Amino acid sequence: MAARWAGHQESGEEPGHGSADGVPDPGFARAVLRALGAGVLTLDPSARITSVNPWAERLLGRSARDMIGRDAHDLLHRHADGSPVPRERCALRNPLHGAPAEEGSEEYFLRADGSTVPIIWAATPLAGDDRQEGLVLVFHDFSLHRSAAEETEARTTALETLSAQLHLVAEVSTVLIPTEHTSATIRRLLRLLVPELGQWAAVDVYPGQSDLLERVAVRSGAHPHRADRLRGPLTSLPDPARAALARLAGSDRPVPIAADDVLHDPHSPLAATHRVLFERLGGHAAVVVPLRTRQRSYGTLTVARAGEHPAHSEAEAALLADIGRRVGLVLDNARLYHEQQNVAETMQRQLLTPLPQVDHVRMAARYWPAESAMEIGGDWYDAFLLADGVLALVIGDVVGHDLQAAAHMAEVRNMLRALAWDHQEPPSVIMRRLDEAVTNTSDAPMATLVFARIEGPEGGPWTFHWVNAGHPPPLLIARDGEARFLEAGHGPLIGMSATLRLGLDWPDAHEDMPPESILLLYTDGLVESRDRPIDLGMAELRHHAGVLARRLEGRTVDEFCDELLARITPRGDDVALLALRLPAAGVGAPGDTSPPPPPQSAHSEATPDRAAPGARRQDPEVRDPTETDPGD
């Protein structure tokens, strides 16, 4: 059969469809091989080529005349790089040795121009008259199929990489939730970046409005303890390094750096800041990305590669740049948060008044801000001397928990001060005048408050005169710890009666105050919260106040307030607290030689930079948000 095919290859017979006796016409077989769309070789039992179809000539760039009679293995079979394949490893020849049909896709044929072509092939033995006559080898150029498979694999890999990056970005977005604790947020971010995008990472920021960098977070998978010791201010940077870092932080593009440049080139602009990182944590390359918004620069993020991990690709650098922009927004939100907080604290210090020194009476005040960014609300306390020498006390709460509520609080407080000073009248009359004034001259919402006068001669006895406009009742605690709420004197809220023309009034109430007793005025945030009803909160307040009063010997009323707040731990709402402690009977009277009690808390001094009594921050830094950032 092989010999007859060879003859057909060289003859000029036209193809036919068959003969009279049913045997296929040789011309028809030749036409089929020519139109098959695949290369076909026939080999004799010694593996020499006996016929070649036109597709084989085209695929191999060789003519049939150059191939017929040649050993197929020696002529064509090669490795991908063109090197010969050992004859004993030639799978294409197996059907010559009695093996059944074989096929494969890992072989290469040598083209006439010296290049190799990958093939997908099938070899079938030829047998005639019960003897082996050779084999037929059919093959295709597999490069197109292979490149398509490789392209598919590359796309799959790219999609997997993209999916991993999107998952990382989603996790980063979850971590970078704006919060006042930015250092903790940055540390959580580095736990995501290492080892996903690098073997170590560091964040350097400009704290506050300083132009000095501080390394606020460093993370290394291989050297965690070394990384922790690398945090802190970068104070000894030369001017060129500062300028280079300012330019980098102010740019919008990531900067790739090589460890060799940083370690061995003293003129490298980042050597001063990054040499120690590479020395202690290792690595061969890194990417430095700016942390900034359009208006402000905050510092840099560095992510490094070590060991056999390659340097960051452009796509990875772009991803890190995007993360850097997200971190910049978080830092910007934190800056705005703190500026707003500082404005609120400044206003708080100016609105909450110092306490007067009145003979041997001692007072303490505390302001416990709500758990919010503004740190201020409508709660207030007040204590001042009236024109007739009587001490006035006020505790109040204007509806709202923001700067607007604080402004309304100041408005109501000043009205009450003016009315109480100008009119020497009972507390009930002052409340009626205040209600009308708030209703007709102010847009302040309703408010609750207790207004009181402490009357009595020096040395006692003293009487507590008060009215209550919808506020929690005062608590009177005797020296022996007996505590009771003063429930009398209740009337409507300020801003309600005159508005609704209800004709309601505020009844005057009075109570004799025992020597060495404590009078406690407070706002509802001390006794009420989402998880604690007001009845339970008031019972808890009375219990703790009584216990502390029994232990007050030799201690101050300031300590009483601090321990009371520590026991109750108010949360959720503002709390204002005003405590007054009377001296022993006769102390301070004319002719008394008893030593005076210690002065009131220094927090009440009316100095320009004072903090409000009880504020959580006594000396907060107040920043002007109109100032420009020195890093810009």
Secondary structure, DSSP 8 states (H G I E B T S, - for coil): -HHHHHHHHHS-----S--TTS---HHHHHHHHHHSSSEEEEE-TTSBEEEE-HHHHHHHT--HHHHTTSBHHHHHEE-TTS-B--GGG-GGGGGGGT---EEEEEEEEE-TTS-EEEEEEEEEEEEETTEEEEEEEEEEE-HHHHHHHHHHHHHHHHHHHHHHHHHHHHHHHHH----S-HHHHHHHHHHHHHHHT-SEEEEEE--TT-SS-EEEEEEESS-HHHHHHT-EE-----HHHHHHHHHHHTSSS-EEEEHHHHHH-TT-TTHHHHHHHHHHH--SEEEEEEEE-SS-EEEEEEEEE-TT-----HHHHHHHHHHHHHHHHHHHHHHHHHHHHHHHHHHHHHHS-----BTTBEEEEEEE--SSTT---SEEEEEEE-TTS-EEEEEEEES-SSHHHHHHHHHHHHHHHHHHHH----HHHHHHHHHHHHHHH-----EEEEEEEEE--TT--EEEEEEEES----EEE-TTS-EEE---SEE--BTTHHHHT-------EEEEE-TT-EEEEE-GGGT-BTTB-HHHHHHHHHHHHHHHHHT-TT--HHHHHHHHHHHH---SS-EEEEEEE---TTTTSTT----------GGG---TT---TT-S-SS-----TTS--TT-
